[in-house]
Amino acid sequence: MNSANRWALAIAERLSDEWDGKKDFSEDAVLLKEVLTKALCAVPDECMRLVGSGIIEESYFKDID
């Protein structure tokens, strides 16, 4: 998995996990993650703009690797 795709998956997972509707609509949270992952993978430059923002820390993978 290339770096942008790895970031896309992490961002999509974070956003879908923190979505307010996840508790009541868990299947929709899965759908949200899938859609966001595909969208972010399709535009890697835009995906990478989110890295280091309030969405996901630049050190995200350093903390778990």
CYANA upper distance limits for C-alpha pairs under 8 A (distance plus 0.5 A):
  1 MET  CA      5 ASN  CA      6.73
  1 MET  CA      6 ARG  CA      6.75
  2 ASN  CA      6 ARG  CA      6.71
  3 SER  CA      7 TRP  CA      6.74
  4 ALA  CA      8 ALA  CA      6.53
  4 ALA  CA     41 CYS  CA      7.34
  4 ALA  CA     44 PRO  CA      6.08
  4 ALA  CA     47 CYS  CA      7.47
  4 ALA  CA     48 MET  CA      7.14
  5 ASN  CA      9 LEU  CA      6.70
  5 ASN  CA     37 THR  CA      8.40
  5 ASN  CA     40 LEU  CA      8.14
  5 ASN  CA     41 CYS  CA      5.88
  5 ASN  CA     44 PRO  CA      7.90
  6 ARG  CA     10 ALA  CA      6.83
  7 TRP  CA     11 ILE  CA      6.52
  7 TRP  CA     47 CYS  CA      7.90
  7 TRP  CA     48 MET  CA      7.93
  7 TRP  CA     51 VAL  CA      8.20
  8 ALA  CA     12 ALA  CA      6.53
  8 ALA  CA     36 LEU  CA      8.19
  8 ALA  CA     37 THR  CA      5.91
  8 ALA  CA     40 LEU  CA      5.79
  8 ALA  CA     41 CYS  CA      6.37
  8 ALA  CA     44 PRO  CA      8.40
  8 ALA  CA     47 CYS  CA      6.74
  9 LEU  CA     13 GLU  CA      6.49
  9 LEU  CA     33 LYS  CA      8.41
  9 LEU  CA     37 THR  CA      5.79
 10 ALA  CA     14 ARG  CA      6.64
 11 ILE  CA     15 LEU  CA      6.64
 11 ILE  CA     37 THR  CA      8.30
 11 ILE  CA     55 ILE  CA      7.70
 11 ILE  CA     56 ILE  CA      7.05
 12 ALA  CA     16 SER  CA      6.50
 12 ALA  CA     32 LEU  CA      8.16
 12 ALA  CA     33 LYS  CA      5.49
 12 ALA  CA     34 GLU  CA      8.03
 12 ALA  CA     36 LEU  CA      5.78
 12 ALA  CA     37 THR  CA      5.91
 13 GLU  CA     17 ASP  CA      6.37
 13 GLU  CA     33 LYS  CA      6.19
 14 ARG  CA     18 GLU  CA      6.61
 14 ARG  CA     56 ILE  CA      8.47
 15 LEU  CA     19 TRP  CA      6.55
 15 LEU  CA     33 LYS  CA      8.03
 15 LEU  CA     55 ILE  CA      8.34
 16 SER  CA     22 LYS  CA      7.83
 16 SER  CA     29 ALA  CA      5.83
 16 SER  CA     30 VAL  CA      7.69
 16 SER  CA     32 LEU  CA      6.41
 16 SER  CA     33 LYS  CA      5.86
 17 ASP  CA     22 LYS  CA      7.34
 17 ASP  CA     29 ALA  CA      7.53
 18 GLU  CA     22 LYS  CA      7.95
 19 TRP  CA     29 ALA  CA      7.87
 21 GLY  CA     25 PHE  CA      6.21
 21 GLY  CA     26 SER  CA      8.14
 21 GLY  CA     29 ALA  CA      8.02
 22 LYS  CA     26 SER  CA      5.36
 22 LYS  CA     27 GLU  CA      8.50
 22 LYS  CA     28 ASP  CA      7.70
 22 LYS  CA     29 ALA  CA      5.87
 25 PHE  CA     29 ALA  CA      6.99
 26 SER  CA     30 VAL  CA      7.09
 27 GLU  CA     31 LEU  CA      6.91
 28 ASP  CA     32 LEU  CA      6.49
 29 ALA  CA     33 LYS  CA      6.74
 30 VAL  CA     34 GLU  CA      6.84
 31 LEU  CA     35 VAL  CA      6.67
 32 LEU  CA     36 LEU  CA      6.50
 33 LYS  CA     37 THR  CA      6.50
 34 GLU  CA     38 LYS  CA      6.79
 35 VAL  CA     39 ALA  CA      6.63
 36 LEU  CA     40 LEU  CA      6.44
 37 THR  CA     41 CYS  CA      6.50
 38 LYS  CA     42 ALA  CA      6.65
 39 ALA  CA     43 VAL  CA      7.21
 40 LEU  CA     44 PRO  CA      6.62
 40 LEU  CA     46 GLU  CA      7.66
 40 LEU  CA     47 CYS  CA      5.68
 41 CYS  CA     47 CYS  CA      7.72
 43 VAL  CA     47 CYS  CA      6.78
 44 PRO  CA     48 MET  CA      6.58
 45 ASP  CA     49 ARG  CA      7.00
 46 GLU  CA     50 LEU  CA      7.70
 47 CYS  CA     51 VAL  CA      7.87
 49 ARG  CA     53 SER  CA      8.27
 50 LEU  CA     54 GLY  CA      8.35
 50 LEU  CA     55 ILE  CA      6.77
 50 LEU  CA     56 ILE  CA      7.25
 51 VAL  CA     55 ILE  CA      7.71
 51 VAL  CA     56 ILE  CA      6.04
 51 VAL  CA     57 GLU  CA      6.62
 51 VAL  CA     58 GLU  CA      6.05
 52 GLY  CA     56 ILE  CA      6.41
 52 GLY  CA     57 GLU  CA      5.15
 52 GLY  CA     58 GLU  CA      4.89
 52 GLY  CA     59 SER  CA      8.45
 53 SER  CA     57 GLU  CA      6.80
 53 SER  CA     58 GLU  CA      8.31
 56 ILE  CA     60 TYR  CA      7.36
 59 SER  CA     63 ASP  CA      6.85
 60 TYR  CA     64 ILE  CA      7.51
 61 PHE  CA     65 ASP  CA      6.25
